[in-house]
Amino acid sequence: MSDTTMQTSYDIIGLTSLEDTDIASKDIRIVSRKGDNVKLFYDNKSYNAKIKKFDPETKFALINVSGFDFKIKINEPLDMLIQELGFLKASRHSVKEIKSPMPGLVVSIFVSVGQTVTEGEKLLSLEAMKMENILKSPGDGTIKHIHVSKGNSIDKNQLLIEFE
């Protein structure tokens, strides 16, 4: 671990050009926030931004600055410490199967055996109590076996998908 004090960082996703790389290497600071309006300080200049979307679970935000949309990954000090200590890697590799969280009906299956999936990718959808629920991958992996088919009725805790 580094001895420096960790601060929240903001990674701009999907930047590829030379100018974009330069943008990603600069420091971005949030000066103030009122609702969805944010005042940013970047490269010694102040900018007004609007938060279009924010997912507190994944800590991804979609913001608009001067008519341009940017997808931002927020890395707080605790997130960085957990990453540094390797806790996320251990938990991702420990998941070997997906079981049904509720009884229901398999509406769609979005994956196939042998397919490589990433964390958060849709696996299948279940209809329960007249609502469709999407089950997503808890980590990266390869589909080893799918134990259900479209149209199957399933019970709570029934094995649905196995990972390699």
C-alpha positions as CSV (number, residue, x, y, z in Angstrom):
1,M,0.0,0.0,0.0
2,S,1.1,3.5,-0.6
3,D,1.9,5.9,2.2
4,T,0.1,8.8,0.6
5,T,-3.3,9.8,1.8
6,M,-5.9,8.4,-0.6
7,Q,-8.4,10.8,-2.1
8,T,-11.5,10.2,-4.2
9,S,-10.6,9.9,-7.9
10,Y,-12.8,10.2,-11.0
11,D,-12.0,8.0,-14.0
12,I,-13.4,9.1,-17.4
13,I,-14.5,6.0,-19.2
14,G,-13.9,5.4,-23.0
15,L,-11.3,8.0,-23.8
16,T,-9.0,7.0,-26.6
17,S,-7.5,10.0,-28.4
18,L,-4.3,11.7,-27.4
19,E,-6.3,14.7,-26.2
20,D,-8.6,12.4,-24.2
21,T,-5.6,10.6,-22.6
22,D,-4.4,14.1,-21.5
23,I,-7.9,14.8,-20.0
24,A,-7.8,11.5,-18.1
25,S,-4.5,12.2,-16.5
26,K,-5.6,15.6,-15.0
27,D,-7.1,16.1,-11.6
28,I,-10.8,16.7,-11.4
29,R,-12.4,18.2,-8.2
30,I,-16.0,18.7,-7.3
31,V,-16.3,22.2,-5.8
32,S,-20.1,22.3,-5.0
33,R,-23.3,20.4,-5.7
34,K,-26.9,21.4,-5.7
35,G,-29.2,18.6,-6.7
36,D,-28.1,17.3,-10.1
37,N,-26.0,20.5,-10.8
38,V,-22.3,20.2,-10.0
39,K,-19.5,22.8,-10.2
40,L,-16.2,21.1,-11.2
41,F,-12.6,22.3,-11.1
42,Y,-10.5,20.8,-13.8
43,D,-7.1,22.0,-15.2
44,N,-7.3,25.3,-13.3
45,K,-10.8,26.1,-14.7
46,S,-14.3,25.9,-13.3
47,Y,-17.0,24.1,-15.2
48,N,-20.8,23.6,-14.6
49,A,-22.0,20.0,-15.1
50,K,-25.3,18.2,-14.9
51,I,-25.6,14.7,-13.5
52,K,-27.8,12.8,-15.9
53,K,-27.5,9.4,-14.2
54,F,-25.8,8.0,-11.1
55,D,-25.7,4.4,-9.8
56,P,-24.5,4.4,-6.2
57,E,-24.0,0.6,-6.2
58,T,-21.5,0.6,-9.1
59,K,-20.4,4.2,-8.6
60,F,-20.8,5.1,-12.2
61,A,-22.2,8.5,-13.3
62,L,-23.1,10.0,-16.6
63,I,-22.5,13.7,-16.6
64,N,-22.9,16.5,-19.2
65,V,-20.4,19.3,-19.5
66,S,-20.9,21.9,-22.1
67,G,-23.1,19.6,-24.2
68,F,-20.7,16.6,-24.0
69,D,-21.6,13.5,-22.1
70,F,-19.0,11.7,-20.0
71,K,-19.2,8.4,-18.1
72,I,-17.3,8.7,-14.9
73,K,-16.2,5.9,-12.5
74,I,-15.9,7.2,-8.9
75,N,-13.2,5.7,-6.8
76,E,-13.4,6.5,-3.1
77,P,-10.6,5.9,-0.7
78,L,-12.3,2.8,0.8
79,D,-12.9,1.4,-2.8
80,M,-9.2,1.8,-3.6
81,L,-8.1,0.2,-0.3
82,I,-10.4,-2.8,-0.9
83,Q,-9.0,-3.1,-4.4
84,E,-5.4,-2.8,-3.2
85,L,-6.0,-5.5,-0.6
86,G,-7.4,-7.8,-3.2
87,F,-10.8,-8.5,-1.5
88,L,-12.8,-8.0,-4.7
89,K,-10.8,-10.6,-6.7
90,A,-11.4,-13.2,-4.0
91,S,-15.2,-12.7,-3.8
92,R,-15.6,-12.7,-7.6
93,H,-13.9,-16.1,-8.0
94,S,-15.8,-17.7,-5.2
95,V,-19.2,-17.6,-7.0
96,K,-19.7,-20.9,-8.9
97,E,-23.4,-21.0,-9.4
98,I,-26.6,-18.9,-9.6
99,K,-29.7,-20.0,-7.7
100,S,-33.2,-18.6,-8.0
101,P,-33.9,-15.9,-5.4
102,M,-37.6,-16.6,-5.8
103,P,-40.1,-19.0,-7.4
104,G,-41.1,-18.0,-10.9
105,L,-41.1,-18.6,-14.6
106,V,-38.0,-18.4,-16.9
107,V,-38.9,-15.7,-19.5
108,S,-35.6,-15.3,-21.3
109,I,-32.0,-16.7,-21.2
110,F,-29.4,-14.3,-22.4
111,V,-26.3,-16.5,-22.3
112,S,-25.2,-19.9,-23.6
113,V,-22.9,-22.7,-22.4
114,G,-19.2,-21.8,-23.0
115,Q,-20.0,-18.0,-23.2
116,T,-17.7,-15.7,-21.2
117,V,-19.6,-13.1,-19.2
118,T,-18.5,-10.1,-17.2
119,E,-19.8,-8.8,-13.9
120,G,-23.2,-7.2,-14.2
121,E,-24.0,-8.9,-17.6
122,K,-27.6,-10.2,-17.9
123,L,-27.9,-13.9,-17.5
124,L,-31.7,-14.6,-17.5
125,S,-35.0,-13.1,-16.6
126,L,-37.6,-14.5,-14.3
127,E,-41.2,-13.5,-14.0
128,A,-42.4,-13.6,-10.4
129,M,-45.6,-12.0,-9.0
130,K,-46.3,-10.4,-12.5
131,M,-42.9,-8.6,-12.5
132,E,-39.9,-9.4,-14.7
133,N,-36.6,-9.7,-12.7
134,I,-33.2,-9.7,-14.5
135,L,-30.5,-11.9,-12.9
136,K,-27.0,-10.6,-13.6
137,S,-23.6,-12.1,-13.3
138,P,-22.0,-11.5,-9.9
139,G,-18.5,-11.7,-11.5
140,D,-16.5,-12.5,-14.6
141,G,-16.6,-16.1,-15.7
142,T,-17.5,-18.7,-18.3
143,I,-20.9,-20.5,-18.3
144,K,-20.4,-24.2,-17.6
145,H,-24.0,-25.4,-17.5
146,I,-27.5,-23.9,-17.8
147,H,-30.0,-26.0,-15.7
148,V,-33.2,-24.4,-17.0
149,S,-34.9,-23.5,-20.3
150,K,-37.2,-20.7,-21.4
151,G,-40.7,-21.4,-20.0
152,N,-39.6,-23.5,-17.1
153,S,-41.3,-23.0,-13.7
154,I,-38.7,-22.8,-11.0
155,D,-38.6,-22.9,-7.2
156,K,-36.7,-20.7,-4.8
157,N,-33.1,-21.7,-4.4
158,Q,-33.2,-23.9,-7.5
159,L,-29.9,-24.1,-9.3
160,L,-30.1,-22.1,-12.5
161,I,-26.6,-21.6,-13.9
162,E,-23.1,-23.0,-13.1
163,F,-19.8,-21.2,-13.8
164,E,-16.5,-22.9,-14.7
